[in-house]
Amino acid sequence: MTELVLMSDPKVAAIPVVESGERLVDVRHDGWLLVDTRKQDPADAFAFLREGVLERLAKAQAMLPAGLRLLFVEGYRPPSLQREYFEEYADQLRATHPSWSTEQIHSAASRYVSPPDIAPHSAGAAVDLTLADADGNELDLGTRMNADPEESEGACYTHAAGISDEARAHRELLGTVLTAAGLVNYPTEWWHWSFGDRYWALISGETAALYGPKEIDSRG
């Protein structure tokens, strides 16, 4: 099995960012993408992505079999919110594993929440999504969206064993169309895909990322 590269890996942070300046755009604008509101925030930041990411989602959508749709759950995440998520999960790990070092906590936390300084969501480069049927009903992909490794006993890992054949087939379909459209998966989270960020650059063999952290007031 290929070794998992975590967001905390120094190789990820070492990737330079050559900011493209591409806009953050509202994925709801044209109405073709099915958008779930479970992660909606007061500023509606969740519904924004870089233009290049949204264009690739459209390509992936077009490759799905008739009757299936991408179900968008979360895109852009302000750096302050990303920091809050990371520290909250790190605190849970500290409570559960009091003997762990700071480095162990940081690495373990990054399985589930990206470190704030390199987070693809804060660059508008990452999307959390799943599959739905024609009526918008979410399909079974083995765990709930955003299940952490502890809760799911590792079933949140994209290639986890022990999930149903149906869930495995759905994960493979989702992965096939998104990979073909140019996105990469974070392998500890079957729902997390990105394009243009540092992690994407490392996995794709690119020399630099296209998108760095961006504030919500820089949308346009």
N, C-alpha and C positions, 0 to 999 in steps of 0.2 A: 504494500500500500504506500502511495506517495505521502511523504511527510507533509503535514498541514503547515502552511505559512500563516502565522497569526499577524494581526495588525501591529502588535507590539514588537515584531521582529525589526531589528535595526536596519535591515535591508529596505524595509518599507519607508522608514523615516529618511533614509539616505537618498531617495529618489527626489530630484529637484522638481519644482513646479515652474513651468513656463506658462503663466496665466494667459489664456486665450481671450479673456474679456467677454466671453459669450454670456448672453443674458440668462437670468432665471425666468422661466415662463410658467404660467398657470396651466397645469395639465388638463384642467376642466374647460379650457377656452373653446375648443372645437367640439366637445361632446362625444368624441368617438371612444374615449377611454373610460371604462367603468371605474368609478372612484368610491371607495369605502371611507366613511367618516370617523372610524373608531379612534384615529390618531389626530383628529382635527384639533387645532390650537386656536386661541383667540385671534391671532394674526393671519390665520390660514397659511402659515408658512409650509405646512406639511404637503400642500398641493403644488409646490413649485419644484421644477427641475431645470437643469441646463438644457438649452435647445437641442444640443446634440444627443443627449440621453433620451429625450422625448421622441426625437426622430427615429431612434433605434427601437424604441418600444413599439412604434407604429409598424416598423418592419416585422418585428416579432409577432405582433397581433395578426398581421396578414398571413403569416405562416401557420397559424393554428388551424386545426380541422374545423369545419363548419359546426356551429353550435357551442363553441368554446370561446371564452374571452379572457384577457388578462384582467385581474382585479387589483388595482392600485391601492395601496394602504398608506404608505408614507414615502415622501421624497426628501425635500430639504429640511434640515434641522439646524436652527441657529446654534452657533458655537456654545453659547451659555447653556442651552438646553442639553446639548451633547455632554457638556461637563457635568451637569446635574445627573444625567443618566449613568454616566461612568462611575461617579463617586458613590451613587446610591448602590450600585451593584458591588463595587469594591467594598463598601461597608458591610454588605451581607456576607461577603466572603471572609472578611476579617472576623466577623462574629462566629462564623462556622469553623474557621481554621485559624485560631489565635496564634498558632506556632509558625505560621507562614511568614516569610520575609516580605518586605515591600516589593521586591522584584517578583516574587511568586504571585502576590496579589495582583500586581499590574498585568502580568502575563495571563493569569487565569481570567481576569476581568475582561481582557481583550478578546476572549473567545466569543463573548456575547455583546459587548459594547466597545466600539472603537475608541482608542485614546483620543481625547479632544483635539490635539494638535494635528492629527492626520486623518480625522474622521471623514470618510467619503460623503456622508450625509450633509455635513456642514459645508461641503464644496458644491452641493447641488448635483453631485455625481452619482449618488446611490439611490436605489429604489427598493422598498420592501413591497413584494407583490406575490400574488398567488393566481390560481385559476378559478374560473366560475363558469357555470353553464349559461345558456342563452337567457335564462330568467334572472341571472345575477346571483344564483345560489353558489356559495363557495364549495369547491370540491375537496375531497379528503386527500391531504398530502402528508399524513402521518402524525403531525402534531398541530397544535394551534399555532397561529402566527405569533412570533416573539416568545415561544417557549424557551426557557434557558436550559443549559445542559443538565442542571440538577433536577429540575422539574420533569424533564422529558427523558431522563436517564440516557442522554446522548442521542435520542432519536431526532433531535433538531439538526444534527450533523447531516449534510446533504446526502452522503452515501452510507448512512447508518444502516446496520442490519436490524432485522426484527420488526420492520414496518410491513404493512400488508402489500400484497402484489398490486392492488389498485393504487395505493398511495405511491408505491415505487414507480409505477407507470406514469402517474401524473407528474411526479418530480422529473422523470426523464423527459417527458414532453416539454415541460416548462424550460428545462435546461437546454434542450435541443434548439428551441426557437430563439431563446435569449442569447445563447452562444453564437448561433448563426448570425444574429443581428449585431454582434460585436461586444456584448457585455461579458463580464466575468463574475463568477460566484464567490462569495466568502464561504468556504466549505464547512464552517461550523453553524451556518444558518441557511437553510435551503431557500429561504425567501429573499435573501439579500443579494442584489446584483448591482454592478456599477460599471461605469465607463468614464474614462478621462481622469480618474483620480490616481493617487500614488500606488495604491494596491493594484489597480488595473494595469498601470505601467509596468510594475514589477512582473506580474503574472504574464503579461503580453510581450515582454521583452522590449518595451519601449524605453527610451533614454530619459524621458521626462513626462510628468503629468501635465494635463491640459488645464485642469481646474484645481485651484486652491480654496481654502476657507473663504466664505463670502458672507457678508452681512445682509440681512433681509432688505435693508433700505437701498441695497445696490441692485435690486431686481432688474431695473430697466437700464 
